[in-house]
């Protein structure tokens, strides 16, 4: 007996493109430091842990929000019949992901569905997220560098087990908060209420995508993380994860609008790198600017693509 579904062909294509590109492009924000600092652990152990949290997180939203897996992030973006041109955004993301450009999937994907007013609000919230993350990270890492990080940041062997456990727990918390934001970028192609069969299909797709990410150790996007100072150390990775998670949790409670978690993540790494340059002898601001400037240029490149795509769809295709 065939399984009944309300997902159209174009919606399915858009969903698959979005699922791959969002997981492959944005997962570096949450799983990048996790992968970098656990490089000696078999990839499938990391994958199983991340998949467990993913299933719980999405299933909880589905159960709590009446079949909606986006945690209500799409309340101001009502469902509309997906057309072929809606899949242009995630298809473009697939290409950008393959060459290692970390753009905002929220702005690029949601821009083709949201009204101009809602898109402007998403943009303002994303700018706010970048600023808050950068200032908070600079302050926090300034304190860490000045008062606590006087020696080699490598964790003593006797403390590795403790920090490894703490990091896995903090990554799980971050993975939950990130999913509660960014699943909206994929769910926008789906009906706002999924049946059980559709939920299982979504979960299976996500789990397969995660397997690919861990198998490739994050892919080319991982360079955004490993180019930063000491992120492969357990303590540094744990502090990054916890800081990012609490910032995302704050904005999750702030309102139900989606936002660019990519901008928050880049702002966090920028503020952190600036603080390290401020308080570390021999590390100057001139060394930082090429690192953070490259990331900023990439996210603004993604914003320009989002605006261009909206103009093309609204004026020539819709």
C-alpha positions in Angstrom: 0.0 0.0 0.0 1.6 3.3 -1.0 2.4 5.8 1.7 0.3 9.0 1.4 2.3 12.2 1.4 1.6 15.9 0.7 5.2 16.6 -0.5 5.3 17.6 -4.2 8.1 16.7 -6.6 9.6 20.3 -6.5 9.3 20.4 -2.8 11.1 17.0 -2.5 13.9 18.3 -4.8 14.2 21.5 -2.9 14.2 19.6 0.4 17.0 17.2 -0.7 19.2 20.1 -2.0 18.5 22.1 1.2 19.2 19.1 3.5 22.6 18.5 1.9 23.7 22.1 1.6 22.5 23.1 5.1 24.1 20.1 6.8 27.3 20.3 4.8 27.6 24.1 4.9 26.3 25.0 8.3 27.3 21.9 10.3 30.8 23.3 10.6 29.4 25.9 13.1 28.4 23.2 15.6 30.4 20.1 14.7 33.5 21.7 13.3 35.3 22.1 16.6 33.9 18.7 17.7 35.5 17.1 14.6 38.8 19.0 14.9 39.3 18.1 18.6 38.3 14.5 18.2 40.3 13.6 15.1 41.7 10.5 16.7 38.3 9.0 17.4 36.6 6.9 14.8 34.2 9.0 12.7 31.2 6.7 13.2 31.3 7.1 17.0 31.0 10.9 16.5 28.3 10.3 13.9 26.2 8.1 16.1 26.3 10.6 19.0 25.3 13.5 16.7 22.5 11.4 15.1 21.1 10.5 18.5 20.8 14.2 19.5 19.4 15.1 16.1 16.6 12.4 16.3 15.6 13.6 19.8 15.7 17.3 18.9 13.6 17.0 15.7 11.2 14.4 17.2 10.6 16.7 20.2 9.7 19.6 17.9 7.4 17.4 15.8 5.6 16.2 18.9 5.4 19.5 20.7 4.5 21.8 17.7 1.9 19.5 16.1 4.0 18.0 13.4 6.2 21.1 12.8 9.9 20.2 12.9 11.1 23.9 12.8 10.3 24.8 16.5 7.9 27.5 15.2 10.6 29.3 13.3 8.4 29.4 10.2 5.3 31.0 11.9 5.8 34.2 9.8 6.6 32.3 6.6 3.4 30.5 5.7 3.6 27.4 3.5 3.3 28.0 -0.2 3.3 25.5 -3.1 6.9 25.0 -4.0 7.8 25.9 -7.6 10.9 24.9 -9.6 12.6 28.3 -9.0 12.4 27.8 -5.2 15.0 25.1 -5.5 17.5 27.5 -7.1 18.7 28.7 -3.6 19.6 25.3 -2.2 21.0 24.2 -5.6 23.3 27.3 -5.5 24.2 26.4 -1.9 25.3 22.9 -3.0 27.8 24.5 -5.4 29.1 26.9 -2.8 29.5 24.1 -0.3 31.5 22.1 -2.8 34.1 24.8 -3.1 34.2 25.6 0.6 32.4 29.0 0.9 30.5 29.4 4.2 27.5 31.5 3.3 24.3 32.1 5.3 21.9 29.3 4.4 19.1 31.1 6.3 19.3 34.2 4.3 19.9 32.4 1.0 17.1 29.8 1.3 14.5 31.7 3.3 14.8 34.8 1.1 12.9 33.1 -1.8 9.9 32.4 0.5 9.8 35.3 3.0 8.1 38.6 2.3 10.3 41.7 2.0 9.3 42.8 5.5 10.0 39.4 7.1 13.3 39.1 5.2 14.4 42.5 6.5 13.6 41.4 10.1 15.6 38.2 9.6 18.5 40.3 8.3 18.4 42.7 11.3 18.3 39.8 13.7 21.3 38.3 12.0 23.3 41.5 12.1 22.4 41.7 15.8 23.6 38.1 16.3 27.0 38.9 14.7 27.5 41.9 16.9 26.5 40.3 20.1 28.6 37.2 19.4 31.7 39.3 18.5 31.5 41.6 21.5 30.8 38.8 24.0 33.5 36.5 22.6 36.1 39.3 22.7 35.2 40.0 26.3 35.2 36.4 27.4 38.4 35.4 25.6 40.1 38.6 26.8 39.5 37.5 30.4 40.6 33.9 29.6 43.8 35.0 27.9 44.7 37.7 30.5 44.0 35.7 33.7 43.8 32.0 33.0 45.7 30.9 29.8 49.2 31.5 31.0 50.6 28.1 29.9 50.3 25.7 27.0 46.5 25.3 26.2 47.0 21.6 25.7 45.1 19.6 28.2 47.2 17.5 30.6 46.8 13.8 30.0 45.2 13.2 33.4 42.4 15.7 32.6 41.7 14.6 29.1 38.9 12.2 30.0 37.0 14.9 32.0 37.4 17.5 29.3 36.4 15.0 26.6 33.2 14.2 28.4 32.5 17.9 29.1 33.1 18.7 25.4 30.7 15.9 24.2 28.0 17.2 26.5 28.5 20.8 25.4 28.5 19.8 21.8 25.2 18.0 22.3 23.7 21.1 23.8 25.0 23.3 21.0 23.8 20.8 18.4 20.3 21.0 19.9 20.2 24.8 20.0 21.6 25.0 16.4 19.1 22.5 15.0 16.2 24.4 16.7 17.2 27.4 14.5 18.5 26.0 11.2 16.1 23.1 10.6 13.7 25.9 9.4 16.0 26.3 6.4 15.1 22.8 5.3 11.5 22.5 6.6 10.5 25.6 4.6 10.1 23.2 1.6 7.8 20.9 3.5 4.2 21.1 4.8 4.2 22.8 8.3 2.8 19.6 9.7 4.4 16.2 8.8 2.9 12.8 9.3 4.9 9.9 10.8 6.1 8.6 7.4 7.3 12.1 6.4 9.1 12.5 9.7 10.9 9.2 9.3 12.0 10.2 5.8 13.3 13.5 7.0 15.2 11.9 9.9 16.7 9.2 7.6 17.9 11.9 5.1 19.5 13.9 7.9 21.3 10.9 9.4 22.7 9.9 6.0 23.9 13.5 5.4 25.6 13.5 8.8 27.4 10.3 8.0 28.9 11.9 4.9 30.0 15.0 6.9 31.8 12.9 9.6 33.3 10.5 7.0 34.8 13.5 5.1 35.9 15.1 8.5 33.8 18.2 7.8 34.7 18.7 4.1 36.2 21.9 2.7 34.1 24.1 5.0 36.1 22.8 7.9 38.9 25.1 6.9 36.9 28.0 8.5 37.4 26.3 11.9 40.9 24.8 11.7 42.4 28.1 10.5 41.6 29.6 13.9 43.9 29.5 16.9 43.9 26.4 19.1 40.5 25.1 18.1 41.8 21.6 18.0 42.4 21.6 21.7 39.6 20.2 23.9 39.3 23.1 26.3 39.2 25.7 23.5 36.7 23.7 21.5 34.5 23.2 24.6 34.5 26.9 25.4 33.6 27.8 21.8 30.8 25.4 21.8 29.3 26.5 25.1 29.5 30.2 24.2 27.9 29.7 20.8 25.2 27.5 22.3 24.1 30.1 24.9 24.1 32.9 22.4 21.9 30.8 20.1 19.7 29.9 23.0 19.2 33.6 23.8 18.2 34.4 20.3 15.9 31.4 20.2 14.0 32.8 23.2 14.2 36.4 21.8 11.5 35.8 19.1 10.4 33.1 16.7 12.1 34.6 13.6 14.8 32.6 11.9 18.3 34.1 11.8 21.7 33.5 10.2 23.5 31.2 12.6 26.5 31.5 10.2 26.8 35.2 11.0 26.7 34.4 14.8 29.4 31.8 14.4 31.7 34.0 12.3 31.1 36.9 14.8 32.1 34.6 17.6 35.3 33.4 15.9 36.1 37.0 14.9 35.8 38.3 18.5 37.7 35.4 19.9 40.6 35.8 17.4 40.7 39.6 18.1 40.9 38.9 21.9 43.8 36.4 21.4 45.6 38.9 19.3 45.1 41.6 21.9 46.5 39.6 24.9 49.0 37.3 23.2 52.6 38.5 22.7 53.8 38.2 19.2 50.3 37.9 17.7 49.3 41.2 16.1 46.1 42.6 14.7 47.7 42.6 11.2 47.9 38.8 11.5 44.2 38.6 12.4 42.6 40.7 9.7 43.4 38.3 6.7 41.8 35.4 8.7 38.6 37.1 9.9 38.4 39.4 6.8 38.2 36.4 4.5 35.2 35.0 6.5 33.4 38.4 6.5 33.8 38.7 2.8 32.3 35.3 2.3 29.2 35.9 4.3 28.6 39.3 2.6 29.1 37.5 -0.7 26.3 35.1 0.4 24.1 38.1 1.3 24.6 39.6 -2.1 23.6 36.3 -3.7 20.5 36.2 -1.6 19.3 39.6 -2.6 20.1 39.0 -6.3 18.2 35.7 -6.2 15.2 37.4 -4.6 15.2 40.1 -7.3 15.5 37.6 -10.1 12.6 35.4 -8.8 10.3 38.3 -8.0 10.8 40.2 -11.2 11.3 37.5 -13.8 10.1 34.1 -12.5 7.3 34.3 -10.0 
